Amino acid sequence: MPHRGDRALFELLSLEGAQAGLSWSIVLGRRAGYRRAFAGFDPELLSTWTDENVHELLGDAGIIRNRAKIASVLSNARAVCELREGGRDLDSYLWSFTGGVPLQPRHGSPSDVPTTTDVAVSLSTDLKRRGFRFIGPTIAYAFMQAAGLTNDHLTTCFRFEELAR
């Protein structure tokens, strides 16, 4: 489903980074823990957190306790704030890669769904240039799927036509 709003998109971007090397179900099972631990994914607040906060979060069993992944949420929050200081919100920035509407590939079978695309490579490259971390092309594409920037429902799925409109 297409997601809008800086906080919702920042949350999905953060969760996709946490998912790197793990199954999505592990991260989804801890979503409530992430929301609690990361103050509802408020970029303004998280941008002020320090290494002391990272150390505290390493003891939180409600999240994936990986120092680099935790620190990336905070550095990504700072990058969101820099984006805003430059006059752009995260929502319009991310959706600009798809022209503001979900991409509509037509996949007939699971094997047709790619793990990345040229758009995801462009998104990943630009996010990295802006200081975002844990956002390679595969993570960028998984984020695009989760956030609804691309409609990767199979054409046989009941949701495909609804989301194609």
TIBA-733185 format. One record per residue (C-alpha): residue in three letters; x, y, z. Coordinates in nm, 3 decimals. Each point is the difference from the previous one (the first is absolute). Layout:
% TIBA-733185
res,px,py,pz
ALA,X,Y,Z
...
This chain:
% TIBA-733185
res,px,py,pz
MET,0.000,0.000,0.000
PRO,0.134,0.348,-0.076
HIS,0.123,0.173,0.316
ARG,0.023,0.375,0.037
GLY,0.143,0.220,0.271
ASP,0.353,0.045,0.122
ARG,-0.036,-0.201,0.319
ALA,-0.166,-0.301,-0.165
LEU,0.260,-0.007,-0.276
PHE,0.288,0.050,0.244
GLU,-0.129,-0.292,0.205
LEU,-0.012,-0.230,-0.303
LEU,0.345,0.112,-0.111
SER,0.134,-0.072,0.349
LEU,-0.166,-0.341,0.019
GLU,0.134,-0.097,-0.343
GLY,0.350,0.086,0.120
ALA,-0.054,-0.213,0.310
GLN,-0.116,-0.285,-0.221
ALA,0.330,-0.020,-0.194
GLY,0.121,-0.358,0.020
LEU,-0.309,-0.114,0.191
SER,-0.352,-0.106,-0.087
TRP,-0.266,0.268,-0.019
SER,-0.217,-0.195,0.246
ILE,0.266,0.038,0.272
VAL,-0.010,0.378,-0.034
LEU,-0.378,0.022,-0.030
GLY,-0.030,-0.204,0.317
ARG,0.197,0.271,0.177
ARG,-0.169,0.299,-0.160
ALA,-0.165,0.111,0.324
GLY,0.337,-0.025,0.174
TYR,0.158,0.216,-0.268
ARG,-0.273,0.261,0.028
ARG,0.047,0.016,0.377
ALA,0.381,-0.007,-0.009
PHE,0.029,0.261,-0.275
ALA,-0.257,0.246,0.138
GLY,-0.258,-0.063,-0.271
PHE,0.263,0.065,-0.268
ASP,0.003,0.375,0.055
PRO,0.296,0.116,-0.212
GLU,0.033,0.333,0.182
LEU,0.035,-0.169,0.337
LEU,0.217,-0.288,-0.124
SER,0.238,0.241,-0.169
THR,0.102,0.124,0.346
TRP,0.077,-0.343,0.142
THR,0.362,-0.095,0.069
ASP,0.224,-0.303,0.039
GLU,-0.133,-0.027,0.355
ASN,-0.347,-0.067,-0.143
VAL,0.148,-0.260,-0.237
HIS,0.161,-0.173,0.299
GLU,-0.335,-0.004,0.185
LEU,-0.180,-0.140,-0.305
LEU,0.252,-0.284,-0.025
GLY,-0.159,-0.135,0.318
ASP,-0.356,0.016,-0.135
ALA,-0.128,-0.351,-0.078
GLY,-0.294,0.149,-0.190
ILE,0.220,0.091,-0.299
ILE,0.283,-0.151,-0.204
ARG,0.304,0.080,0.212
ASN,0.251,0.083,-0.270
ARG,0.207,0.311,0.069
ALA,0.036,0.100,-0.366
LYS,-0.372,-0.041,-0.071
ILE,-0.098,0.197,0.311
ALA,0.248,0.278,-0.077
SER,-0.127,0.016,-0.358
VAL,-0.351,0.092,0.120
LEU,0.146,0.299,0.183
SER,0.224,0.109,-0.287
ASN,-0.290,-0.045,-0.243
ALA,-0.214,0.219,0.227
ARG,0.270,0.269,-0.029
ALA,-0.006,-0.040,-0.379
VAL,-0.380,0.046,0.001
CYS,0.046,0.321,0.200
GLU,0.264,0.123,-0.246
LEU,-0.239,-0.074,-0.284
ARG,-0.265,0.209,0.176
GLU,0.247,0.281,0.064
GLY,0.057,0.000,-0.376
GLY,-0.371,0.064,-0.051
ARG,-0.114,-0.354,-0.082
ASP,-0.199,-0.251,0.199
LEU,0.081,-0.371,-0.008
ASP,-0.336,-0.087,-0.153
SER,0.033,0.219,-0.310
TYR,0.367,-0.090,-0.037
LEU,-0.060,-0.376,0.001
TRP,-0.310,0.015,-0.219
SER,0.187,0.217,-0.254
PHE,0.183,-0.316,-0.111
THR,-0.330,-0.141,-0.131
GLY,-0.151,0.324,-0.127
GLY,-0.224,0.021,0.306
VAL,-0.201,-0.311,-0.083
PRO,0.063,-0.371,0.055
LEU,0.186,-0.180,-0.277
GLN,-0.217,-0.263,-0.167
PRO,0.211,-0.296,-0.113
ARG,-0.202,-0.304,-0.096
HIS,0.135,-0.317,0.160
GLY,-0.171,-0.328,-0.084
SER,0.195,-0.222,0.237
PRO,0.226,0.041,0.304
SER,0.305,-0.075,-0.214
ASP,-0.081,0.311,-0.209
VAL,0.038,0.234,0.300
PRO,0.351,0.150,0.000
THR,0.216,0.057,0.306
THR,0.099,0.344,-0.127
THR,-0.062,0.235,-0.293
ASP,0.165,0.302,-0.160
VAL,-0.230,0.227,0.203
ALA,0.107,-0.174,0.323
VAL,0.366,0.040,-0.098
SER,-0.057,0.373,-0.061
LEU,-0.187,0.035,0.329
SER,0.269,-0.186,0.193
THR,0.280,0.201,-0.159
ASP,-0.166,0.331,0.075
LEU,-0.091,-0.097,0.358
LYS,0.361,-0.102,0.064
ARG,0.121,0.329,-0.150
ARG,-0.224,0.176,0.252
GLY,0.149,-0.192,0.293
PHE,-0.249,-0.286,0.039
ARG,0.136,-0.339,0.104
PHE,-0.119,-0.361,-0.032
ILE,-0.167,0.080,-0.331
GLY,0.154,-0.200,-0.283
PRO,-0.197,-0.064,-0.320
THR,-0.166,-0.320,0.130
ILE,-0.108,0.169,0.324
ALA,-0.115,0.303,-0.201
TYR,-0.218,-0.224,-0.216
ALA,-0.141,-0.187,0.300
PHE,-0.082,0.342,0.147
MET,-0.171,0.104,-0.325
GLN,-0.212,-0.315,0.019
ALA,-0.087,0.047,0.369
ALA,-0.081,0.369,-0.045
GLY,-0.207,-0.059,-0.314
LEU,0.228,0.198,-0.229
THR,-0.027,-0.301,-0.227
ASN,-0.302,-0.228,-0.040
ASP,0.171,-0.336,0.003
HIS,-0.315,-0.198,0.072
LEU,-0.029,-0.280,-0.253
THR,-0.254,0.069,-0.272
THR,-0.200,-0.294,0.137
CYS,-0.015,0.156,0.349
PHE,-0.331,0.157,0.102
ARG,0.189,0.316,0.106
PHE,0.173,0.057,-0.334
GLU,-0.290,0.164,-0.187
GLU,-0.109,0.201,0.304
LEU,0.348,0.149,0.034
ALA,0.046,0.042,-0.375
ARG,-0.287,0.253,-0.011
